[in-house]
Amino acid sequence: MLRIEDIHSGYGSVKVLFGINLEARPGEILCLLGRNGAGKTTVMKTIMGLLPLTQGRITLADTDIGALPAHEVPRHRIGYVPQGRRLFPELTVAENIEMGLMPCNSGKGTREKVLDMFPRLRERLSQQASTLSGGEQQMLAIARALCLEPKVLLLDEPTEGLQPSMVDLIRNVIVQMKAEGLAVILVEQRVDAVLSVADQVAFIENGRNAETLSAASLRSDPAKLHHYLGV
Amino acid sequence: MEFGPHLILASLEGAVTAAILSLTAIGLSIVFGVMRVVNVAHGEFFMLGAVFAWYISQFLGTHPALGFVAAILIAPLLVGTLAAGLDRLILQRIDYNPERTIVATIGILYILQQGTLMTFGPDARPVAPPFNQVIAIPWFEFTDAGFEIYWPWGLGITSYKLFIIFAAAVVLAGVWLLMTRTKFGLIMRATQQDRETAQAFGVPVDKVFAYVFGLGAALAAVGAVLVVPVQQAHYLMGFDPLLLSFIVVIIGGLGSLPGTVIAAVLIGMTDGIISVFFSPTLAKIIATLAVAMVLVFRPRGLMGK
């Protein structure tokens, strides 16, 4: 279980998070909702160690992830799908996947398994990542993160700007990962897409936790959505 | 003066310049490409390579070939280690902030230059080439007796200069293989394209930067070890390679390795040919003009993105 306790973080002198608490459990999807600028992406980056943790603790099982330098975080099998995909644009599909295999020394088996999930990528192994379509790029970003054989998967707006068929495909992958026992943290703008897959929903407001609810209760009482998101 | 044989000679001399220049400029280009650091001290790493080569060969005091082999193995290693240490000690502490790295590398330039002056003195130090046969340049003519090959008087190049061209080509091929075929090359390219995401996939960026800075400096040192048997080691010799490397890297496109090699060949060959037929000053004027033209018409360089 990934436990986030009272974390504070920000960009340089600009503080963004003022005490966030979250728990991502294996086999569950935790969804972060909040208005633009609430700090959702900042939470993800802070977990990955890409932003300095000024206060609070992040632990995975018994490991103090928050105390590690950024490059050691993924070695504890935390896979990250950043906002805007952030592929290595001039590397080929195969090389992007190779980068995903590196942190945990994952072997050929992992590579095959991931490519089986996304057959489209297998056809384009030698193609430069920047020349893929938006949907294929997102597949590659997810495939690269899955190469770590992650225990925790962080997905930052994975369906942003994609056509509906692609959104479905990616949603299926996320549900499949949940079924395989991964703890998934998902940042997503489409509330409808979230409610159908999430187990828990955490609202974030101005860098603080507002409320964490089960998705089921939110489905039956959408008034909260209106309150926090204005939708 | 016959044009043909002189053109061959000028081209060969130009190719020697181009060979050394490509090694030095590739080092600058890799450092800029991966780390976004404009390394003003690059010429001093070149100079240190040359001075170390002299020191090593005279310290061993045996056959020039043995000294040369020792120098080409040890000098770049020493220079690379020193550069990696300076990266960790200075550049890392200022977070690779662009303006500060320029000021910091200017500081490194003077420290290395004056440190060399204080340690090794102001004299220019010759190093004996490992081998140095003169090879006459052949030419042909059609006489009454038919086609005839002859060797114009006084025109020749040494076997060592040809070796410089060959050795530089081998090292460049090695750099190319390192960048495209090895795990370290993949990590370097990934870091170059997206530093933050590379970290999220386990790349220890600080460590990679230290290696890259060391590699860049070591490449300049290899160029210097190769050139020192024809050019003498001296504590002020770093300025020209620095200037020419910047010219080459700007023309080729910052961070583009093929562009850098193409520009080095272009500038080196023009330099050789114009220097022989006109004057070295004109060659520099033309190189600078080329930079101006590239900046006006192709601001990102020949192969820049």
Chai-1 contact restraints between the chains, C-beta under 6 A:
chainA,res_idxA,chainB,res_idxB,connection_type,confidence,min_distance_angstrom,max_distance_angstrom,comment,restraint_id
A,M48,B,A200,contact,1.0,0.0,6.0,A-B,restraint_1
A,L50,B,E196,contact,1.0,0.0,6.0,A-B,restraint_2
A,A70,B,Q199,contact,1.0,0.0,6.0,A-B,restraint_3
A,H71,B,Q199,contact,1.0,0.0,6.0,A-B,restraint_4
A,H71,B,G202,contact,1.0,0.0,6.0,A-B,restraint_5
A,H71,B,V203,contact,1.0,0.0,6.0,A-B,restraint_6
A,H71,B,P204,contact,1.0,0.0,6.0,A-B,restraint_7
A,P74,B,F201,contact,1.0,0.0,6.0,A-B,restraint_8
A,P74,B,G202,contact,1.0,0.0,6.0,A-B,restraint_9
A,R75,B,G202,contact,1.0,0.0,6.0,A-B,restraint_10
A,Y80,B,A200,contact,1.0,0.0,6.0,A-B,restraint_11
A,R86,B,D194,contact,1.0,0.0,6.0,A-B,restraint_12
A,R86,B,T197,contact,1.0,0.0,6.0,A-B,restraint_13
A,F88,B,A190,contact,1.0,0.0,6.0,A-B,restraint_14
A,F88,B,Q193,contact,1.0,0.0,6.0,A-B,restraint_15
A,F88,B,D194,contact,1.0,0.0,6.0,A-B,restraint_16
A,P89,B,Q193,contact,1.0,0.0,6.0,A-B,restraint_17
A,E90,B,Q193,contact,1.0,0.0,6.0,A-B,restraint_18
A,E95,B,L186,contact,1.0,0.0,6.0,A-B,restraint_19
A,M99,B,A190,contact,1.0,0.0,6.0,A-B,restraint_20
A,M99,B,F201,contact,1.0,0.0,6.0,A-B,restraint_21
A,M102,B,G202,contact,1.0,0.0,6.0,A-B,restraint_22
A,P103,B,F201,contact,1.0,0.0,6.0,A-B,restraint_23
A,P103,B,G202,contact,1.0,0.0,6.0,A-B,restraint_24
